[in-house]
Amino acid sequence: VYIPNGVYYIKNMNSNYYLHVKNGGAENFTDVCQYLKYSSSSSELNQIRQMWKLFYLGDGRYSIRPMNRLSMGLDITSGNVDIFHIGTNDTLSGVATYARWSIEWYSTGYVFKGNGNNNSTMQINNASTGLSATVSASTYSTALNCRWELSAVSSPPAGAYLYDTGSNSVV
């Protein structure tokens, strides 16, 4: 399966909530969780918390960057899925292994594996269907809480964002 480069919403197949940068954070180790999809009437700053830029690096691996800070990447830290600074070099050698993902199709959704590792499948912690449940990485599974739907964002935001370095968030 090849996913075209672009900006996507990523929705969990079990809970029907969207992958979301917790509290709009933009610093290392900011958690990601599942949350209700922001509507088009919500502020752009809220909407970008749920937009993810996928880029094919080669060798079956992708970088997944939060649109609220494109120098960060979705990664795995000690079994937790969070965002971490990975720079802006979207090449296989330029993105650290902990921030590379393989994306496989399974039945009704995609399974995301950290650098293709079966011990690092992105899933909702404890298969929770609760709002704001944390996203973690665990042993390979094709259960619904490990499957994700991708929806392309037809008109992603363009332009520059300003960051408050005190709060490490978009202003």
ZISUL-V624219 format. One line per field, one symbol per residue. ss: DSSP state (a for helix, b for strand, c for the rest). burial: # if it has 24 or more other ideal C-beta (glycine too) atoms within 12 Angstrom, else .. A space follows every 50 residues. Layout:
ss = ???
burial = ???
This chain:
ss = cccccbbbbbbbcccccbbbbaaabccccbbbbbbccccccccaaaaaaa cbbbbbbbccbbbbbbcccccbbbbbbccbbbbbbcccccccccccaaac bbbbbbccbbbbbbccccccbbbbaaaccccccbbbbbcccccaaacbbb bbccccccccccbbccccbbc
burial = ..#..##########.######.####..######.#......####### #######...#################..#######...#....##.### ####....#######....######.......######..########## ..#..#............##.
